[in-house]
Amino acid sequence: YTAITKENPKYAQYGYEFTASAYRELGDTAKWIAELQEGVKLFPNHNYFFGNLLDYYNTNNKYDEALQFANSMVENNPQDHFMQYVKGYLCQNLKKYDEAIGAYKAAIAAKPDYAEANSNLGLVYCTLARDYQDKIPSNLSNAQYKKELEVVKKFYREAKPYYETVRKLAPEKQSMWLNGLYSIYYMLNMGEELKEIETLMNN
């Protein structure tokens, strides 16, 4: 019956959804994934396909495979903010931070009020800052250490506007920006701002 449904433009997306669901219930993973991939290509705005596909890749740690598919989707529609976000998310998990930054920036350019992309981009910069700081040798002179610390601070400065944007966009979703801003204000010696964040954290 789903084959008939797929022939009707008005209901075709549900034909692919029900077919994918049936293959999943039958335990046929290969056909389930193939149906999801076809569904994403034909109906990129129908979240069922991409959501289930991404969940499968994440659950099975198939990030490289997922990234390959995301790249193909971005090539087909580079202005799609969600696809760019997904690519950024996958690159972030693979620690391909430069690619993640590029994808998140593309997502934000397409949709400036995209809170999740802003939050994750801020997190990437904070991760780069922590990774760099962890690698600073302990035997440096004071002058050398200050020089290295400036590199760390540069990453936090990069993160700052993105987390502050998230706070404006989604003030009620503190998990997306509170800890990030705390780290930034602490490392950049922004006393007044840090006090405000600490008050929010205590409350």
Disulfide bonds with the S-S distance in Angstrom:
none
